[in-house]
Amino acid sequence: MADGATACSICGAALGSETGEGEVGEGPQRPQGEAVGRSRVRQILRVAVLALIAVVVLVGAAALGLRMSRGEISTELPTFTPTVTFQPTATSTATVTPSITPTSPPTETPTPVPPIEYTVVAGDTLLAIAMEYDVTVDELIAYNGMDSDAIGEGQTLLIPAATPTPGPTPTPDPGQPTETPSPFILHTVRAGDTLSTIAEQYGVSIDAVRAENELPTSSQHIMVGLVLVIPRNTPTPTPAPEFDATPTATPVMRYPAPSMLSPRDTATFVGADAVVALQWSSVGILEEREFYQVELIVPTGEQNVTEQVVLKSTVWRVPGELFPPETVENRAFSWRVSVVRQVTGADDATYKVISQSGRRRTFSWVTE
């Protein structure tokens, strides 16, 4: 407490002035020594109070530390539980996944077939060898790097092997009949079958099925389990032509036009010794009086000459005598093949065309 204070700093009581207690100027005046003593007392009380408070705080802290050391008070801090705030979930937009285009497996490359080695024997000709192995003379010449069709005994020729690519119909051996498919098919009737559905399935007429199985003309009833004979490749019947008093009959062609194989159209041969072999496909086994007829138009300069050759084979070599002279400028030949039937005797035979006519082919035979 400072000297001259008018109130107690601890309890707030009013203090008398130096001249006496109560209001200034009231009551009897005290001696100055007594006032100083009271001031010291107050200071001592204040220090004692502060010391007591400090002791209480220290005792409390010591007690708290003792309890914590004994585990009576948990030292763990309280767990903070956060408040969850819900946010709206964004709706994702569906992404269209492009479809995967399947990759085609690689195409297998066929393994090339090695050529056939043939050793020439006495009496062989290149044309005969070509016919035996179903190739053309031009192919043999080109495959073996030859300049002409001349061959010698002991010479080795390479014969190109046949490829899987479909080609022209091979020439059948006259001594062997052509293999033909079965003329009929067996069909077992199942539930739901009718004559019309069966005929449509095999591409034949209902009348043909009835006739082959001896069914009544107006019958449509067939039993399940019945075995029907279905004719194969039944031609559609055509009405017989009506002839006038003086008719001009349209010839009925028995065979299609033979397919010409070689040489290719507009081919060129060089030199009088060149091998010019005309080859075509077979139309089947010809009857005794049926032949192939080659019609060849030969350029001679002033006017063309037509040569006609009748034979059973499907290949014919143009003779060297037909090589045009050097003075002929236009050296283009024209040819085609048809099937004919002999209609008169052998001495002065005449022939009738019994096949369709194909498109002509041309080739040039030039000088060196």
Residue pairs with C-beta under 8 A, 6 or more apart in sequence:
1 8
1 9
1 39
1 42
1 43
1 46
3 36
3 39
4 18
5 15
6 14
6 15
6 17
7 13
7 14
7 15
8 15
8 42
9 46
10 42
10 45
10 46
10 49
16 22
16 30
17 24
18 32
18 35
19 25
19 29
20 26
20 27
20 28
20 29
20 30
21 27
21 30
64 73
67 73
68 75
110 164
113 161
113 162
113 163
114 161
115 143
115 158
115 159
115 160
115 161
116 133
116 158
116 159
116 161
117 156
117 157
117 158
117 159
118 129
118 133
118 156
118 157
118 158
118 159
119 154
119 155
119 156
119 157
120 129
120 151
120 152
120 153
120 154
120 155
120 156
120 157
121 153
122 153
124 151
124 153
125 149
125 151
126 137
126 140
126 141
126 149
126 150
126 151
126 275
127 137
127 149
127 275
127 277
127 315
127 317
129 140
129 151
129 157
129 159
130 136
130 137
130 139
130 140
130 277
130 315
131 171
131 313
131 315
133 159
134 162
134 170
134 171
135 159
135 160
136 261
136 262
136 277
136 279
136 315
137 149
137 275
137 277
137 317
138 262
138 263
138 275
138 277
139 160
139 262
140 146
140 157
140 159
141 147
141 148
141 149
141 275
143 158
143 159
143 160
144 157
144 158
148 273
148 274
148 275
149 275
151 157
168 259
168 261
168 281
169 259
169 281
169 282
170 282
171 281
171 282
171 313
171 314
172 178
172 282
172 284
172 285
174 285
174 312
177 285
178 284
178 285
181 232
182 232
183 231
183 232
183 233
184 212
184 229
184 230
184 231
184 232
185 202
185 229
185 230
185 232
186 227
186 228
186 229
186 230
187 198
187 202
187 227
187 228
187 230
188 225
188 226
188 227
188 228
189 198
189 222
189 223
189 224
189 225
189 226
189 227
189 228
190 224
191 224
193 222
193 224
194 220
194 222
195 206
195 209
195 210
195 215
195 220
195 222
196 206
198 209
198 228
198 230
199 205
199 206
199 208
199 209
202 230
202 232
204 230
204 231
204 232
204 234
205 234
205 236
207 217
208 231
208 234
209 215
209 228
209 230
209 231
210 216
210 217
210 219
212 228
212 229
212 230
212 231
213 228
213 229
215 222
222 228
241 249
241 250
243 249
251 352
251 353
251 354
253 354
253 355
253 356
254 339
254 354
254 355
255 283
255 284
255 339
255 354
255 355
255 356
256 283
256 355
256 356
257 337
257 338
257 355
257 356
257 357
257 358
258 280
258 281
258 282
258 283
258 292
258 314
258 337
258 338
258 339
258 355
258 358
259 280
259 281
259 358
260 278
260 279
260 280
260 281
260 335
260 336
260 337
260 358
260 361
261 279
261 280
261 281
262 277
262 278
262 279
263 269
263 276
263 277
263 278
263 361
263 363
264 361
265 361
265 362
265 363
266 362
266 363
266 364
267 363
267 364
268 363
268 364
268 365
268 366
269 275
269 276
269 363
269 364
269 365
269 366
270 366
270 367
270 368
271 367
271 368
272 320
272 323
272 367
273 320
274 365
275 317
276 317
276 318
276 363
276 365
277 315
277 316
277 317
277 318
278 294
278 296
278 315
278 316
278 317
278 318
278 335
278 337
279 314
279 315
280 292
280 314
280 315
280 337
281 314
282 314
283 339
283 355
286 292
286 312
286 339
287 341
289 341
289 342
290 339
290 340
290 341
290 342
290 354
291 310
291 311
291 312
291 339
291 340
291 341
291 342
291 351
292 310
292 311
292 312
292 313
292 314
292 337
292 338
292 339
292 340
293 308
293 309
293 310
293 337
293 338
293 339
293 340
293 351
293 353
294 307
294 308
294 309
294 310
294 311
294 316
294 335
294 336
294 337
295 306
295 307
295 308
295 335
295 336
295 337
295 338
296 306
296 307
296 308
296 309
296 318
296 322
296 333
296 334
296 335
297 304
297 305
297 306
297 307
297 333
297 334
297 335
298 304
298 305
298 306
298 307
298 322
298 324
298 333
299 324
299 328
299 330
299 331
299 332
299 333
300 324
300 325
300 328
301 324
301 325
301 327
301 328
301 329
307 322
309 316
310 340
310 349
310 351
318 333
318 365
323 365
324 331
324 365
326 367
331 364
331 365
331 366
332 362
332 363
332 364
333 362
333 363
333 364
333 365
334 360
334 361
334 362
335 360
335 361
335 362
335 363
336 357
336 358
336 359
336 360
336 361
337 358
338 353
338 355
338 356
338 357
338 358
339 353
339 354
339 355
340 351
340 352
340 353
340 354
340 355
341 351
341 352
341 354
342 349
342 350
342 351
343 350
343 351
343 352
344 350
